[in-house]
Amino acid sequence: MAGRSVVRLVRQPAAVVPSVIFPLFLLAVNTGGLNTATQIPGFPTDSYITFALGFTFIQAAIFSTMNAGQALAQDIENGFFSRLVLTPMRPSALMAGQLAGLVMLGQMQALLYIAVGYATGAEFEAGLAGIVVLAVLVSIISVGFGGIGLIMALRTGSGEAVQGMFPLMFVLLFFSSMALPRDLIEQDWFRFLATINPVSYLIEAIRSLMITGWDPEALGLGFGIAIVLAVVTITIAAFSLRGRMLKK
């Protein structure tokens, strides 16, 4: 199943390329439009590309929600899932196989975004060790968001329903600290939403590796939220999978 998940990504570039290119496009737009934000007193860096690069990883992970759910929904719709139910494959192996391709894609995206960052003048204060930590964090985040896609696919069995979640996931991204540090957001209501939004802490954990180097608080919050997200979504997906298998 893991091999099939990886091969499916390779054979369907139309489903993969947007998830790689669109975050870079939004990064370019934000950097061009908000570059003067570095002149605000208290802004953590004089390079907005360094500040903005962190959210590209989260945006790519949000695509994992759609990719994972869409792939499983297709298996349900074309009957392949029904044939899997008749095999001795464990449910945990089925979910792990579905997520294997996403984890690989997440690592490819991470390397690409880091390379683009270096090429455009971004800094990476944590160095090589920080890149390793970033790769681990991105993998956990990809599993967490991918789990949301699996839940939607298993509960609805519809690729359209999975795609319908995409705008909702983007709302979480835009109401976060993706554009400005939370302490520099002047609107109280927006700062409140960004503070209670867990996506903010995922972005800030990645951002800390680039700007600060090693920030135990930011990394602790980021890893903690990512792990909780992964555990909760995969657990719910496992129960949803069990329920769908009983229906077959």
N, C-alpha and C positions, 0 to 999 in steps of 0.2 A: 504493500500500500504506500509506503514511503517513496519507493522508486516510481510508482505510478503518479504520485503527487508531484514529484520533481519533473518527470517527463511531460506531464500535462502543462506545466508552466512553460517548458521549452517549446512545446508544440502550439501554444496559444499566445504568441507575442502580443496580439491585440489586447489581451486581458492584462498583460504584464507591463507593457511599455507606458501606458498612462499613469500607472502607480509609481513609476520611476521618474517620468518626465514632469508630471504636473507639480509635484512638490518643488522641483527646481524652478519651474516657471513662476510659481507664487513667491518663492524666495527672491527671485530677480525683481519682481514687481514691488515687494515690500521693501527690499533694500534700496531700490531706486527712489521710492516715495518717502521713506522714513529715515533716510540716512542722516538728516539734520537732527534727529532725536538724540544723537550722541552729544550734542551741545547742551542738552538739559543738565543742569547741576545735579550731581549724584548718579548720573548714568554710569553703569559699571564698566564700560569699555569705550574706547574711541573708535572701534571698528564695528559698525552695525552688522556687517556680514557675519562676524563672529557671534554676535548676540542672536541673530535671526536663524542661524544655521540649525540650532537645536530643534526648532519646531518642524523642520523637514522630516526628521526621523519619526515624529509622532504622526504627522500627516501620512507618511508612508504606511505606518502601522494601521491607521484607520482604513486604508485600502485593503489591509489584511482581512478586515471584517467582511468586506464584500467578496474578496477572492475566495476565502475559505467557505463562506456560506453558499456562494454561487456554485462552486465545484460540487459540494455535497448535495445541493438542491438538484443539480443536473443528474446526479446519480440516482436520486429518488424518483425524479420525473421519468427517466428513461428505463427504470426497472433494475439497474445494476445493483442498487442497494438491496432490493428484495433477494437477489441471488447471493449477496454477501451474507444475509441473515441465515441462509441455509448452510453456510460453511461453519467450521469450528472456530473461526476467528473471534478473539475476545473483543468486546466493545472498546476497551482501552487501546488495543492495537489499531482498531479502526480509526479512532480519533487521532492517535499519534501519527498515523500515516497521512491523514488529511492535513495535519499541521506541519509535516516535515518540509513540504515545498515552501510554505510561508516563512519558516525559519531561515531556510536557505536564501530566499528572496530578500528577507530582512538584512541578512549579512551582506549580500551583494549591494543593496541600497546603501547600507552604512559605509561600505568602502568607497562607493561612488561619491557620496555626499562629502565624505572627508577629503577625497581627492579634489573635488570641486572647490571645497572650502580653502584648501591649501593653495590651489591655483589662483583663487581670487583674493588672496591676502588674509584669509581668516587665521586666527591664532588657535593653538591647542595646547594650553598650559600644562595639562596633565601628561603630555608626552605619550610614548608608546604604551606604557602601562595603562594610561587612561583610555587608549583606543581599545585595549582588551576588555576593560571594564564596560566601556560603551557597547561593545559587541554583545556582552552578556546581558546587559540591561535591555538592549534592543530585542534580543531573542525572547526575553520574558514578556516584554510589552507586546510583541507580535503574537505570542501564544494567548495572552489575555484578550486582545482585541479579536484575534481569530476565533476564540471561544465564543464570543458574542455572535459571530457569523454562523457558527455551528448550531448554536441554540435556535436562531431564527430559521435556519434551514430545516432542522429536525422538528420544530414546532409547527411550521407552516408547509414544508415540502415544496415551497415555491421560490423560484429565483427572483421573481418580481418583488416578493415581500422582502427578500434580502436587500435588493437594490433600493427599496424604499427607505431603508434605515440609513443610507448614506448621508442624506442631508441632515438627519438628526445628529449623526456623529460629528459632522462638520460644525454644528452649533457649539458642541463642547470645545472644539478647537478655537473658534473665534471668540468665545467668551472665556478666554484664559489669558495668561500673561505672555502670549506669543509675540505681541507687538511692543509691549513696554513692561518694565519691572512693575510688580504689583504696588510697590511703595511710591511709584511715580504716576500712577493712574489717578487723575484728579476727580473723576466722577465716582461718588461714593457707591452707587448701585453697581457700577461696573467692577469696581475694586472688590466689592463684596462677592459678586458672582465669580470673579477670578480666584478669590481666596478659597471659596468652598468647592471650586472645580478641581477634581483630582488631576485633570490633564495638566494644569498649571505646574504641579509638582513633578510630573514626569518630564516636562520641558525643562524646568529649572534644574533638575538633576543632570540632564545631558548638558545644559548650558554651563553648569558649574565646572565641568571637566574642561571646557574650552576657555572660560574666562578666569575662574579662580584657581583651578588646578585640582585641589582636593578639598571639598567642602563636606565634612561628615554629616552635617544636618541635611543639606540638600540631597546628598546621595542616599542617606538613610530613609528620608521620606519618599524619594523616587523609587528605590528598590522595594520598600515596604508596600507602597501602593501598587506597584507592578505585580508583586508576588500575590497580594490579596486579590487583585483583579484576575490573574491567571487561575488561581485556586478556585475562586468563586465561579467563574464562567465555565471552567472545565468540569467542575462538579455538577453544575446545572445542566451542562451539555450531556454529561454521562447519564443523568436521570432522564433527560429528554430522549436520549438514544435508546435507553432501556424501554421506555414507554412506546416508542415507535417500533421497536423490534417485537414487542408483545402483540402489536396490531397485525403483524405480518403472518 
